[in-house]
Amino acid sequence: DPRRKRLQVQVDWPGATKISLEIPEAGLRVEGPPGPHTLTFNEFAPWTPSTPHLYTLHCSADIGAPVNVAIGMREVSVQEQRFTLNQRPTLLKGLRYPAAELAAADSERLRTYATALRDNGFNWLRCRAGDFGLDALLDAADSLGLLVSLVLEQSRNATAMDEIVRRFHHHPSLMFWELEQDSEEVAAALREADPLRPVIAHPAAGGTGRVFRPFQAQAERFEP
């Protein structure tokens, strides 16, 4: 939540009674039981495509190995049919992720692909939630300043949506979600799981859809 200069973290750590969250670069640290926690910045460097600043969140507990997660502070929305990043209109120029071509790619090749995309003037990559190598690809996009959208297929139910959000939502490069169905129930479940990103719902064949802006209950007509 950049406007309030805070990072909200949900820690689910089975068997743990005490966890610790720390961002050394920002001088932030909180301790307590597993569950929701908030870290408040005094100041922060925003994540942008030109300056994709990342912080490392260190998470440890009284059992198990510690976990490090790269995070970026940025805000995304839709205003007047245009995407905004950190409250500035952002024109998207991108490609569909070539999943078949990169089906056997390792993390180094995926980073090379993302770098070439950026260096050739593109700033957006449209992926599907089931594409191979998304974790490595999003890691590369985070550090390179490349924007990504994730398409969720019609077969995804609310439980599957929640699992996908938990897996990918910490990536600052992930700009918005797309639904290949105009389902109020599924869109509501997705917005509840991730209220900070826009959700675009449209028919799989394309055409006019609807967009749900962050923290907005009512959808708006959206022309892709």
PyMOL commands that place a pseudoatom at each C-alpha (Angstrom):
pseudoatom trace, name=CA, resn=ASP, resi=1, chain=A, elem=C, hetatm=0, pos=[0.000, 0.000, 0.000]
pseudoatom trace, name=CA, resn=PRO, resi=2, chain=A, elem=C, hetatm=0, pos=[2.338, 2.776, -1.223]
pseudoatom trace, name=CA, resn=ARG, resi=3, chain=A, elem=C, hetatm=0, pos=[-0.019, 5.642, -0.402]
pseudoatom trace, name=CA, resn=ARG, resi=4, chain=A, elem=C, hetatm=0, pos=[0.074, 4.699, 3.268]
pseudoatom trace, name=CA, resn=LYS, resi=5, chain=A, elem=C, hetatm=0, pos=[3.737, 3.650, 3.063]
pseudoatom trace, name=CA, resn=ARG, resi=6, chain=A, elem=C, hetatm=0, pos=[3.001, 0.233, 4.452]
pseudoatom trace, name=CA, resn=LEU, resi=7, chain=A, elem=C, hetatm=0, pos=[3.479, -3.400, 3.554]
pseudoatom trace, name=CA, resn=GLN, resi=8, chain=A, elem=C, hetatm=0, pos=[0.876, -5.906, 4.712]
pseudoatom trace, name=CA, resn=VAL, resi=9, chain=A, elem=C, hetatm=0, pos=[2.101, -9.487, 5.081]
pseudoatom trace, name=CA, resn=GLN, resi=10, chain=A, elem=C, hetatm=0, pos=[0.076, -12.627, 5.775]
pseudoatom trace, name=CA, resn=VAL, resi=11, chain=A, elem=C, hetatm=0, pos=[2.282, -15.331, 7.299]
pseudoatom trace, name=CA, resn=ASP, resi=12, chain=A, elem=C, hetatm=0, pos=[0.960, -18.899, 7.363]
pseudoatom trace, name=CA, resn=TRP, resi=13, chain=A, elem=C, hetatm=0, pos=[3.597, -21.132, 8.981]
pseudoatom trace, name=CA, resn=PRO, resi=14, chain=A, elem=C, hetatm=0, pos=[2.206, -24.453, 10.270]
pseudoatom trace, name=CA, resn=GLY, resi=15, chain=A, elem=C, hetatm=0, pos=[3.622, -25.411, 13.651]
pseudoatom trace, name=CA, resn=ALA, resi=16, chain=A, elem=C, hetatm=0, pos=[5.271, -22.055, 14.333]
pseudoatom trace, name=CA, resn=THR, resi=17, chain=A, elem=C, hetatm=0, pos=[4.395, -19.973, 17.396]
pseudoatom trace, name=CA, resn=LYS, resi=18, chain=A, elem=C, hetatm=0, pos=[6.619, -16.985, 16.669]
pseudoatom trace, name=CA, resn=ILE, resi=19, chain=A, elem=C, hetatm=0, pos=[7.715, -15.406, 13.393]
pseudoatom trace, name=CA, resn=SER, resi=20, chain=A, elem=C, hetatm=0, pos=[9.969, -12.506, 12.501]
pseudoatom trace, name=CA, resn=LEU, resi=21, chain=A, elem=C, hetatm=0, pos=[9.698, -10.203, 9.469]
pseudoatom trace, name=CA, resn=GLU, resi=22, chain=A, elem=C, hetatm=0, pos=[12.557, -7.890, 8.557]
pseudoatom trace, name=CA, resn=ILE, resi=23, chain=A, elem=C, hetatm=0, pos=[13.571, -5.538, 5.732]
pseudoatom trace, name=CA, resn=PRO, resi=24, chain=A, elem=C, hetatm=0, pos=[17.125, -4.549, 6.748]
pseudoatom trace, name=CA, resn=GLU, resi=25, chain=A, elem=C, hetatm=0, pos=[17.532, -1.926, 3.995]
pseudoatom trace, name=CA, resn=ALA, resi=26, chain=A, elem=C, hetatm=0, pos=[14.552, 0.006, 5.359]
pseudoatom trace, name=CA, resn=GLY, resi=27, chain=A, elem=C, hetatm=0, pos=[15.296, -0.669, 9.030]
pseudoatom trace, name=CA, resn=LEU, resi=28, chain=A, elem=C, hetatm=0, pos=[11.979, -2.483, 9.518]
pseudoatom trace, name=CA, resn=ARG, resi=29, chain=A, elem=C, hetatm=0, pos=[11.314, -5.443, 11.791]
pseudoatom trace, name=CA, resn=VAL, resi=30, chain=A, elem=C, hetatm=0, pos=[8.243, -6.967, 13.459]
pseudoatom trace, name=CA, resn=GLU, resi=31, chain=A, elem=C, hetatm=0, pos=[7.785, -10.114, 15.521]
pseudoatom trace, name=CA, resn=GLY, resi=32, chain=A, elem=C, hetatm=0, pos=[4.751, -12.029, 16.686]
pseudoatom trace, name=CA, resn=PRO, resi=33, chain=A, elem=C, hetatm=0, pos=[2.615, -15.103, 16.016]
pseudoatom trace, name=CA, resn=PRO, resi=34, chain=A, elem=C, hetatm=0, pos=[1.822, -16.243, 12.468]
pseudoatom trace, name=CA, resn=GLY, resi=35, chain=A, elem=C, hetatm=0, pos=[-0.944, -14.233, 10.836]
pseudoatom trace, name=CA, resn=PRO, resi=36, chain=A, elem=C, hetatm=0, pos=[-1.310, -10.705, 9.437]
pseudoatom trace, name=CA, resn=HIS, resi=37, chain=A, elem=C, hetatm=0, pos=[1.441, -8.165, 10.075]
pseudoatom trace, name=CA, resn=THR, resi=38, chain=A, elem=C, hetatm=0, pos=[2.137, -4.624, 8.875]
pseudoatom trace, name=CA, resn=LEU, resi=39, chain=A, elem=C, hetatm=0, pos=[5.492, -2.985, 8.259]
pseudoatom trace, name=CA, resn=THR, resi=40, chain=A, elem=C, hetatm=0, pos=[5.400, 0.800, 7.865]
pseudoatom trace, name=CA, resn=PHE, resi=41, chain=A, elem=C, hetatm=0, pos=[8.068, 2.624, 5.877]
pseudoatom trace, name=CA, resn=ASN, resi=42, chain=A, elem=C, hetatm=0, pos=[9.311, 6.114, 6.714]
pseudoatom trace, name=CA, resn=GLU, resi=43, chain=A, elem=C, hetatm=0, pos=[10.325, 6.528, 3.077]
pseudoatom trace, name=CA, resn=PHE, resi=44, chain=A, elem=C, hetatm=0, pos=[10.723, 4.072, 0.217]
pseudoatom trace, name=CA, resn=ALA, resi=45, chain=A, elem=C, hetatm=0, pos=[12.023, 3.853, -3.345]
pseudoatom trace, name=CA, resn=PRO, resi=46, chain=A, elem=C, hetatm=0, pos=[9.073, 3.025, -5.645]
pseudoatom trace, name=CA, resn=TRP, resi=47, chain=A, elem=C, hetatm=0, pos=[9.170, 0.172, -8.140]
pseudoatom trace, name=CA, resn=THR, resi=48, chain=A, elem=C, hetatm=0, pos=[8.846, 1.445, -11.720]
pseudoatom trace, name=CA, resn=PRO, resi=49, chain=A, elem=C, hetatm=0, pos=[9.755, 0.004, -15.145]
pseudoatom trace, name=CA, resn=SER, resi=50, chain=A, elem=C, hetatm=0, pos=[12.693, 2.407, -15.409]
pseudoatom trace, name=CA, resn=THR, resi=51, chain=A, elem=C, hetatm=0, pos=[13.831, 1.964, -11.793]
pseudoatom trace, name=CA, resn=PRO, resi=52, chain=A, elem=C, hetatm=0, pos=[12.595, -1.453, -10.600]
pseudoatom trace, name=CA, resn=HIS, resi=53, chain=A, elem=C, hetatm=0, pos=[13.731, -1.130, -6.996]
pseudoatom trace, name=CA, resn=LEU, resi=54, chain=A, elem=C, hetatm=0, pos=[13.324, -4.304, -4.948]
pseudoatom trace, name=CA, resn=TYR, resi=55, chain=A, elem=C, hetatm=0, pos=[13.441, -4.834, -1.200]
pseudoatom trace, name=CA, resn=THR, resi=56, chain=A, elem=C, hetatm=0, pos=[14.212, -8.197, 0.375]
pseudoatom trace, name=CA, resn=LEU, resi=57, chain=A, elem=C, hetatm=0, pos=[11.740, -9.342, 3.021]
pseudoatom trace, name=CA, resn=HIS, resi=58, chain=A, elem=C, hetatm=0, pos=[13.332, -11.824, 5.428]
pseudoatom trace, name=CA, resn=CYS, resi=59, chain=A, elem=C, hetatm=0, pos=[10.869, -14.150, 7.145]
pseudoatom trace, name=CA, resn=SER, resi=60, chain=A, elem=C, hetatm=0, pos=[11.904, -16.618, 9.846]
pseudoatom trace, name=CA, resn=ALA, resi=61, chain=A, elem=C, hetatm=0, pos=[10.169, -18.655, 12.538]
pseudoatom trace, name=CA, resn=ASP, resi=62, chain=A, elem=C, hetatm=0, pos=[10.947, -20.744, 15.583]
pseudoatom trace, name=CA, resn=ILE, resi=63, chain=A, elem=C, hetatm=0, pos=[10.814, -23.822, 13.339]
pseudoatom trace, name=CA, resn=GLY, resi=64, chain=A, elem=C, hetatm=0, pos=[11.860, -24.440, 9.758]
pseudoatom trace, name=CA, resn=ALA, resi=65, chain=A, elem=C, hetatm=0, pos=[14.245, -22.643, 7.439]
pseudoatom trace, name=CA, resn=PRO, resi=66, chain=A, elem=C, hetatm=0, pos=[14.001, -18.879, 6.841]
pseudoatom trace, name=CA, resn=VAL, resi=67, chain=A, elem=C, hetatm=0, pos=[12.456, -17.549, 3.631]
pseudoatom trace, name=CA, resn=ASN, resi=68, chain=A, elem=C, hetatm=0, pos=[13.473, -14.473, 1.614]
pseudoatom trace, name=CA, resn=VAL, resi=69, chain=A, elem=C, hetatm=0, pos=[11.014, -12.741, -0.712]
pseudoatom trace, name=CA, resn=ALA, resi=70, chain=A, elem=C, hetatm=0, pos=[11.726, -9.872, -3.136]
pseudoatom trace, name=CA, resn=ILE, resi=71, chain=A, elem=C, hetatm=0, pos=[9.049, -7.173, -3.005]
pseudoatom trace, name=CA, resn=GLY, resi=72, chain=A, elem=C, hetatm=0, pos=[8.480, -3.794, -4.672]
pseudoatom trace, name=CA, resn=MET, resi=73, chain=A, elem=C, hetatm=0, pos=[6.392, -0.815, -3.621]
pseudoatom trace, name=CA, resn=ARG, resi=74, chain=A, elem=C, hetatm=0, pos=[4.064, 0.330, -6.414]
pseudoatom trace, name=CA, resn=GLU, resi=75, chain=A, elem=C, hetatm=0, pos=[0.397, 1.076, -7.075]
pseudoatom trace, name=CA, resn=VAL, resi=76, chain=A, elem=C, hetatm=0, pos=[-1.647, -0.061, -10.097]
pseudoatom trace, name=CA, resn=SER, resi=77, chain=A, elem=C, hetatm=0, pos=[-5.156, 0.904, -11.173]
pseudoatom trace, name=CA, resn=VAL, resi=78, chain=A, elem=C, hetatm=0, pos=[-7.354, 1.801, -14.141]
pseudoatom trace, name=CA, resn=GLN, resi=79, chain=A, elem=C, hetatm=0, pos=[-8.530, 5.355, -14.699]
pseudoatom trace, name=CA, resn=GLU, resi=80, chain=A, elem=C, hetatm=0, pos=[-10.640, 6.478, -17.668]
pseudoatom trace, name=CA, resn=GLN, resi=81, chain=A, elem=C, hetatm=0, pos=[-9.935, 3.281, -19.636]
pseudoatom trace, name=CA, resn=ARG, resi=82, chain=A, elem=C, hetatm=0, pos=[-6.186, 3.616, -19.098]
pseudoatom trace, name=CA, resn=PHE, resi=83, chain=A, elem=C, hetatm=0, pos=[-3.870, 1.645, -16.865]
pseudoatom trace, name=CA, resn=THR, resi=84, chain=A, elem=C, hetatm=0, pos=[-1.988, 3.656, -14.280]
pseudoatom trace, name=CA, resn=LEU, resi=85, chain=A, elem=C, hetatm=0, pos=[1.210, 2.792, -12.442]
pseudoatom trace, name=CA, resn=ASN, resi=86, chain=A, elem=C, hetatm=0, pos=[2.025, 4.881, -9.377]
pseudoatom trace, name=CA, resn=GLN, resi=87, chain=A, elem=C, hetatm=0, pos=[-0.862, 7.165, -10.416]
pseudoatom trace, name=CA, resn=ARG, resi=88, chain=A, elem=C, hetatm=0, pos=[0.626, 7.828, -13.873]
pseudoatom trace, name=CA, resn=PRO, resi=89, chain=A, elem=C, hetatm=0, pos=[-0.995, 6.653, -17.147]
pseudoatom trace, name=CA, resn=THR, resi=90, chain=A, elem=C, hetatm=0, pos=[0.947, 3.726, -18.599]
pseudoatom trace, name=CA, resn=LEU, resi=91, chain=A, elem=C, hetatm=0, pos=[0.718, 2.613, -22.218]
pseudoatom trace, name=CA, resn=LEU, resi=92, chain=A, elem=C, hetatm=0, pos=[1.155, -1.142, -22.554]
pseudoatom trace, name=CA, resn=LYS, resi=93, chain=A, elem=C, hetatm=0, pos=[3.082, -2.506, -25.517]
pseudoatom trace, name=CA, resn=GLY, resi=94, chain=A, elem=C, hetatm=0, pos=[3.566, -6.235, -25.315]
pseudoatom trace, name=CA, resn=LEU, resi=95, chain=A, elem=C, hetatm=0, pos=[3.345, -9.796, -26.515]
pseudoatom trace, name=CA, resn=ARG, resi=96, chain=A, elem=C, hetatm=0, pos=[1.713, -13.085, -25.621]
pseudoatom trace, name=CA, resn=TYR, resi=97, chain=A, elem=C, hetatm=0, pos=[4.168, -15.275, -23.702]
pseudoatom trace, name=CA, resn=PRO, resi=98, chain=A, elem=C, hetatm=0, pos=[5.381, -18.051, -26.087]
pseudoatom trace, name=CA, resn=ALA, resi=99, chain=A, elem=C, hetatm=0, pos=[4.752, -20.910, -23.661]
pseudoatom trace, name=CA, resn=ALA, resi=100, chain=A, elem=C, hetatm=0, pos=[5.295, -23.705, -26.181]
pseudoatom trace, name=CA, resn=GLU, resi=101, chain=A, elem=C, hetatm=0, pos=[8.595, -22.261, -27.386]
pseudoatom trace, name=CA, resn=LEU, resi=102, chain=A, elem=C, hetatm=0, pos=[9.939, -21.865, -23.840]
pseudoatom trace, name=CA, resn=ALA, resi=103, chain=A, elem=C, hetatm=0, pos=[8.419, -25.021, -22.342]
pseudoatom trace, name=CA, resn=ALA, resi=104, chain=A, elem=C, hetatm=0, pos=[11.822, -26.457, -21.411]
pseudoatom trace, name=CA, resn=ALA, resi=105, chain=A, elem=C, hetatm=0, pos=[13.600, -23.171, -20.686]
pseudoatom trace, name=CA, resn=ASP, resi=106, chain=A, elem=C, hetatm=0, pos=[15.638, -22.758, -17.506]
pseudoatom trace, name=CA, resn=SER, resi=107, chain=A, elem=C, hetatm=0, pos=[15.668, -19.555, -15.438]
pseudoatom trace, name=CA, resn=GLU, resi=108, chain=A, elem=C, hetatm=0, pos=[18.669, -18.145, -17.338]
pseudoatom trace, name=CA, resn=ARG, resi=109, chain=A, elem=C, hetatm=0, pos=[16.953, -18.521, -20.719]
pseudoatom trace, name=CA, resn=LEU, resi=110, chain=A, elem=C, hetatm=0, pos=[13.731, -17.024, -19.368]
pseudoatom trace, name=CA, resn=ARG, resi=111, chain=A, elem=C, hetatm=0, pos=[15.651, -14.009, -18.096]
pseudoatom trace, name=CA, resn=THR, resi=112, chain=A, elem=C, hetatm=0, pos=[17.378, -13.663, -21.481]
pseudoatom trace, name=CA, resn=TYR, resi=113, chain=A, elem=C, hetatm=0, pos=[13.972, -13.705, -23.176]
pseudoatom trace, name=CA, resn=ALA, resi=114, chain=A, elem=C, hetatm=0, pos=[12.566, -11.069, -20.805]
pseudoatom trace, name=CA, resn=THR, resi=115, chain=A, elem=C, hetatm=0, pos=[15.639, -8.879, -21.261]
pseudoatom trace, name=CA, resn=ALA, resi=116, chain=A, elem=C, hetatm=0, pos=[15.360, -9.056, -25.055]
pseudoatom trace, name=CA, resn=LEU, resi=117, chain=A, elem=C, hetatm=0, pos=[11.679, -8.140, -24.832]
pseudoatom trace, name=CA, resn=ARG, resi=118, chain=A, elem=C, hetatm=0, pos=[12.469, -5.043, -22.785]
pseudoatom trace, name=CA, resn=ASP, resi=119, chain=A, elem=C, hetatm=0, pos=[15.442, -4.035, -24.922]
pseudoatom trace, name=CA, resn=ASN, resi=120, chain=A, elem=C, hetatm=0, pos=[13.254, -4.176, -28.059]
pseudoatom trace, name=CA, resn=GLY, resi=121, chain=A, elem=C, hetatm=0, pos=[10.839, -1.600, -26.697]
pseudoatom trace, name=CA, resn=PHE, resi=122, chain=A, elem=C, hetatm=0, pos=[8.177, -3.837, -25.122]
pseudoatom trace, name=CA, resn=ASN, resi=123, chain=A, elem=C, hetatm=0, pos=[7.030, -3.321, -21.548]
pseudoatom trace, name=CA, resn=TRP, resi=124, chain=A, elem=C, hetatm=0, pos=[4.272, -5.922, -21.089]
pseudoatom trace, name=CA, resn=LEU, resi=125, chain=A, elem=C, hetatm=0, pos=[3.981, -9.699, -21.292]
pseudoatom trace, name=CA, resn=ARG, resi=126, chain=A, elem=C, hetatm=0, pos=[0.607, -11.483, -21.243]
pseudoatom trace, name=CA, resn=CYS, resi=127, chain=A, elem=C, hetatm=0, pos=[0.810, -14.930, -19.645]
pseudoatom trace, name=CA, resn=ARG, resi=128, chain=A, elem=C, hetatm=0, pos=[-1.561, -17.692, -18.616]
pseudoatom trace, name=CA, resn=ALA, resi=129, chain=A, elem=C, hetatm=0, pos=[-1.588, -19.009, -15.073]
pseudoatom trace, name=CA, resn=GLY, resi=130, chain=A, elem=C, hetatm=0, pos=[-0.687, -22.507, -16.275]
pseudoatom trace, name=CA, resn=ASP, resi=131, chain=A, elem=C, hetatm=0, pos=[2.326, -21.460, -18.364]
pseudoatom trace, name=CA, resn=PHE, resi=132, chain=A, elem=C, hetatm=0, pos=[5.634, -23.167, -17.652]
pseudoatom trace, name=CA, resn=GLY, resi=133, chain=A, elem=C, hetatm=0, pos=[8.313, -21.281, -15.735]
pseudoatom trace, name=CA, resn=LEU, resi=134, chain=A, elem=C, hetatm=0, pos=[6.168, -18.438, -14.408]
pseudoatom trace, name=CA, resn=ASP, resi=135, chain=A, elem=C, hetatm=0, pos=[8.019, -18.197, -11.092]
pseudoatom trace, name=CA, resn=ALA, resi=136, chain=A, elem=C, hetatm=0, pos=[11.377, -17.657, -12.805]
pseudoatom trace, name=CA, resn=LEU, resi=137, chain=A, elem=C, hetatm=0, pos=[9.830, -15.399, -15.445]
pseudoatom trace, name=CA, resn=LEU, resi=138, chain=A, elem=C, hetatm=0, pos=[8.198, -13.158, -12.843]
pseudoatom trace, name=CA, resn=ASP, resi=139, chain=A, elem=C, hetatm=0, pos=[11.450, -13.016, -10.863]
pseudoatom trace, name=CA, resn=ALA, resi=140, chain=A, elem=C, hetatm=0, pos=[13.162, -11.748, -14.007]
pseudoatom trace, name=CA, resn=ALA, resi=141, chain=A, elem=C, hetatm=0, pos=[10.343, -9.287, -14.742]
pseudoatom trace, name=CA, resn=ASP, resi=142, chain=A, elem=C, hetatm=0, pos=[10.563, -7.927, -11.182]
pseudoatom trace, name=CA, resn=SER, resi=143, chain=A, elem=C, hetatm=0, pos=[14.241, -7.101, -11.542]
pseudoatom trace, name=CA, resn=LEU, resi=144, chain=A, elem=C, hetatm=0, pos=[13.997, -5.832, -15.141]
pseudoatom trace, name=CA, resn=GLY, resi=145, chain=A, elem=C, hetatm=0, pos=[10.932, -3.609, -14.780]
pseudoatom trace, name=CA, resn=LEU, resi=146, chain=A, elem=C, hetatm=0, pos=[8.792, -5.629, -17.183]
pseudoatom trace, name=CA, resn=LEU, resi=147, chain=A, elem=C, hetatm=0, pos=[5.010, -5.596, -16.627]
pseudoatom trace, name=CA, resn=VAL, resi=148, chain=A, elem=C, hetatm=0, pos=[3.025, -8.844, -16.625]
pseudoatom trace, name=CA, resn=SER, resi=149, chain=A, elem=C, hetatm=0, pos=[-0.664, -9.791, -16.671]
pseudoatom trace, name=CA, resn=LEU, resi=150, chain=A, elem=C, hetatm=0, pos=[-1.953, -13.248, -15.816]
pseudoatom trace, name=CA, resn=VAL, resi=151, chain=A, elem=C, hetatm=0, pos=[-4.925, -14.810, -17.597]
pseudoatom trace, name=CA, resn=LEU, resi=152, chain=A, elem=C, hetatm=0, pos=[-7.016, -17.212, -15.515]
pseudoatom trace, name=CA, resn=GLU, resi=153, chain=A, elem=C, hetatm=0, pos=[-8.881, -19.801, -17.573]
pseudoatom trace, name=CA, resn=GLN, resi=154, chain=A, elem=C, hetatm=0, pos=[-12.617, -20.464, -17.382]
pseudoatom trace, name=CA, resn=SER, resi=155, chain=A, elem=C, hetatm=0, pos=[-12.053, -23.734, -15.540]
pseudoatom trace, name=CA, resn=ARG, resi=156, chain=A, elem=C, hetatm=0, pos=[-10.529, -22.008, -12.507]
pseudoatom trace, name=CA, resn=ASN, resi=157, chain=A, elem=C, hetatm=0, pos=[-12.755, -22.004, -9.428]
pseudoatom trace, name=CA, resn=ALA, resi=158, chain=A, elem=C, hetatm=0, pos=[-12.505, -19.818, -6.315]
pseudoatom trace, name=CA, resn=THR, resi=159, chain=A, elem=C, hetatm=0, pos=[-10.150, -22.223, -4.508]
pseudoatom trace, name=CA, resn=ALA, resi=160, chain=A, elem=C, hetatm=0, pos=[-7.809, -22.421, -7.484]
pseudoatom trace, name=CA, resn=MET, resi=161, chain=A, elem=C, hetatm=0, pos=[-7.872, -18.625, -7.782]
pseudoatom trace, name=CA, resn=ASP, resi=162, chain=A, elem=C, hetatm=0, pos=[-6.811, -18.247, -4.160]
pseudoatom trace, name=CA, resn=GLU, resi=163, chain=A, elem=C, hetatm=0, pos=[-3.900, -20.652, -4.615]
pseudoatom trace, name=CA, resn=ILE, resi=164, chain=A, elem=C, hetatm=0, pos=[-2.678, -18.755, -7.677]
pseudoatom trace, name=CA, resn=VAL, resi=165, chain=A, elem=C, hetatm=0, pos=[-2.914, -15.413, -5.895]
pseudoatom trace, name=CA, resn=ARG, resi=166, chain=A, elem=C, hetatm=0, pos=[-0.942, -16.733, -2.923]
pseudoatom trace, name=CA, resn=ARG, resi=167, chain=A, elem=C, hetatm=0, pos=[1.742, -18.021, -5.275]
pseudoatom trace, name=CA, resn=PHE, resi=168, chain=A, elem=C, hetatm=0, pos=[2.228, -14.895, -7.382]
pseudoatom trace, name=CA, resn=HIS, resi=169, chain=A, elem=C, hetatm=0, pos=[0.782, -11.835, -5.659]
pseudoatom trace, name=CA, resn=HIS, resi=170, chain=A, elem=C, hetatm=0, pos=[4.075, -10.629, -4.112]
pseudoatom trace, name=CA, resn=HIS, resi=171, chain=A, elem=C, hetatm=0, pos=[5.574, -9.917, -7.550]
pseudoatom trace, name=CA, resn=PRO, resi=172, chain=A, elem=C, hetatm=0, pos=[5.545, -6.158, -8.278]
pseudoatom trace, name=CA, resn=SER, resi=173, chain=A, elem=C, hetatm=0, pos=[5.747, -6.872, -12.021]
pseudoatom trace, name=CA, resn=LEU, resi=174, chain=A, elem=C, hetatm=0, pos=[2.307, -8.541, -11.912]
pseudoatom trace, name=CA, resn=MET, resi=175, chain=A, elem=C, hetatm=0, pos=[0.097, -5.617, -12.890]
pseudoatom trace, name=CA, resn=PHE, resi=176, chain=A, elem=C, hetatm=0, pos=[-3.404, -7.063, -13.260]
pseudoatom trace, name=CA, resn=TRP, resi=177, chain=A, elem=C, hetatm=0, pos=[-5.477, -10.245, -13.509]
pseudoatom trace, name=CA, resn=GLU, resi=178, chain=A, elem=C, hetatm=0, pos=[-7.582, -11.299, -16.497]
pseudoatom trace, name=CA, resn=LEU, resi=179, chain=A, elem=C, hetatm=0, pos=[-10.597, -13.602, -16.376]
pseudoatom trace, name=CA, resn=GLU, resi=180, chain=A, elem=C, hetatm=0, pos=[-11.793, -15.444, -19.464]
pseudoatom trace, name=CA, resn=GLN, resi=181, chain=A, elem=C, hetatm=0, pos=[-15.307, -15.306, -18.097]
pseudoatom trace, name=CA, resn=ASP, resi=182, chain=A, elem=C, hetatm=0, pos=[-17.578, -12.516, -16.956]
pseudoatom trace, name=CA, resn=SER, resi=183, chain=A, elem=C, hetatm=0, pos=[-18.496, -14.159, -13.659]
pseudoatom trace, name=CA, resn=GLU, resi=184, chain=A, elem=C, hetatm=0, pos=[-19.353, -11.896, -10.735]
pseudoatom trace, name=CA, resn=GLU, resi=185, chain=A, elem=C, hetatm=0, pos=[-18.707, -14.745, -8.265]
pseudoatom trace, name=CA, resn=VAL, resi=186, chain=A, elem=C, hetatm=0, pos=[-15.241, -15.577, -9.572]
pseudoatom trace, name=CA, resn=ALA, resi=187, chain=A, elem=C, hetatm=0, pos=[-14.288, -11.910, -9.922]
pseudoatom trace, name=CA, resn=ALA, resi=188, chain=A, elem=C, hetatm=0, pos=[-15.407, -11.254, -6.342]
pseudoatom trace, name=CA, resn=ALA, resi=189, chain=A, elem=C, hetatm=0, pos=[-13.303, -14.160, -5.050]
pseudoatom trace, name=CA, resn=LEU, resi=190, chain=A, elem=C, hetatm=0, pos=[-10.275, -12.891, -6.941]
pseudoatom trace, name=CA, resn=ARG, resi=191, chain=A, elem=C, hetatm=0, pos=[-10.744, -9.322, -5.695]
pseudoatom trace, name=CA, resn=GLU, resi=192, chain=A, elem=C, hetatm=0, pos=[-11.081, -10.556, -2.129]
pseudoatom trace, name=CA, resn=ALA, resi=193, chain=A, elem=C, hetatm=0, pos=[-7.860, -12.553, -2.424]
pseudoatom trace, name=CA, resn=ASP, resi=194, chain=A, elem=C, hetatm=0, pos=[-5.989, -9.634, -4.017]
pseudoatom trace, name=CA, resn=PRO, resi=195, chain=A, elem=C, hetatm=0, pos=[-7.716, -6.252, -3.535]
pseudoatom trace, name=CA, resn=LEU, resi=196, chain=A, elem=C, hetatm=0, pos=[-4.685, -4.266, -4.739]
pseudoatom trace, name=CA, resn=ARG, resi=197, chain=A, elem=C, hetatm=0, pos=[-4.789, -5.203, -8.433]
pseudoatom trace, name=CA, resn=PRO, resi=198, chain=A, elem=C, hetatm=0, pos=[-7.329, -4.519, -11.191]
pseudoatom trace, name=CA, resn=VAL, resi=199, chain=A, elem=C, hetatm=0, pos=[-9.341, -7.487, -12.468]
pseudoatom trace, name=CA, resn=ILE, resi=200, chain=A, elem=C, hetatm=0, pos=[-10.446, -7.527, -16.103]
pseudoatom trace, name=CA, resn=ALA, resi=201, chain=A, elem=C, hetatm=0, pos=[-13.264, -9.933, -16.971]
pseudoatom trace, name=CA, resn=HIS, resi=202, chain=A, elem=C, hetatm=0, pos=[-13.996, -10.591, -20.627]
pseudoatom trace, name=CA, resn=PRO, resi=203, chain=A, elem=C, hetatm=0, pos=[-15.183, -13.415, -22.894]
pseudoatom trace, name=CA, resn=ALA, resi=204, chain=A, elem=C, hetatm=0, pos=[-12.470, -15.784, -24.108]
pseudoatom trace, name=CA, resn=ALA, resi=205, chain=A, elem=C, hetatm=0, pos=[-13.242, -14.726, -27.679]
pseudoatom trace, name=CA, resn=GLY, resi=206, chain=A, elem=C, hetatm=0, pos=[-12.499, -11.100, -26.829]
pseudoatom trace, name=CA, resn=GLY, resi=207, chain=A, elem=C, hetatm=0, pos=[-14.715, -8.038, -27.092]
pseudoatom trace, name=CA, resn=THR, resi=208, chain=A, elem=C, hetatm=0, pos=[-16.129, -5.693, -24.503]
pseudoatom trace, name=CA, resn=GLY, resi=209, chain=A, elem=C, hetatm=0, pos=[-15.513, -6.680, -20.915]
pseudoatom trace, name=CA, resn=ARG, resi=210, chain=A, elem=C, hetatm=0, pos=[-15.603, -5.238, -17.430]
pseudoatom trace, name=CA, resn=VAL, resi=211, chain=A, elem=C, hetatm=0, pos=[-12.867, -3.954, -15.158]
pseudoatom trace, name=CA, resn=PHE, resi=212, chain=A, elem=C, hetatm=0, pos=[-12.856, -4.019, -11.370]
pseudoatom trace, name=CA, resn=ARG, resi=213, chain=A, elem=C, hetatm=0, pos=[-10.556, -1.372, -9.974]
pseudoatom trace, name=CA, resn=PRO, resi=214, chain=A, elem=C, hetatm=0, pos=[-8.734, -1.937, -6.660]
pseudoatom trace, name=CA, resn=PHE, resi=215, chain=A, elem=C, hetatm=0, pos=[-11.071, -1.588, -3.675]
pseudoatom trace, name=CA, resn=GLN, resi=216, chain=A, elem=C, hetatm=0, pos=[-14.060, -0.838, -5.945]
pseudoatom trace, name=CA, resn=ALA, resi=217, chain=A, elem=C, hetatm=0, pos=[-17.151, -3.022, -5.636]
pseudoatom trace, name=CA, resn=GLN, resi=218, chain=A, elem=C, hetatm=0, pos=[-18.750, -1.942, -8.908]
pseudoatom trace, name=CA, resn=ALA, resi=219, chain=A, elem=C, hetatm=0, pos=[-17.354, -2.954, -12.285]
pseudoatom trace, name=CA, resn=GLU, resi=220, chain=A, elem=C, hetatm=0, pos=[-16.921, -0.561, -15.195]
pseudoatom trace, name=CA, resn=ARG, resi=221, chain=A, elem=C, hetatm=0, pos=[-17.228, -1.191, -18.921]
pseudoatom trace, name=CA, resn=PHE, resi=222, chain=A, elem=C, hetatm=0, pos=[-13.822, -1.814, -20.450]
pseudoatom trace, name=CA, resn=GLU, resi=223, chain=A, elem=C, hetatm=0, pos=[-12.791, -1.684, -24.109]
pseudoatom trace, name=CA, resn=PRO, resi=224, chain=A, elem=C, hetatm=0, pos=[-9.484, -3.571, -24.635]
for i in range(1, 224): cmd.bond("trace and resi %d" % i, "trace and resi %d" % (i + 1))
show_as sticks, trace
zoom trace
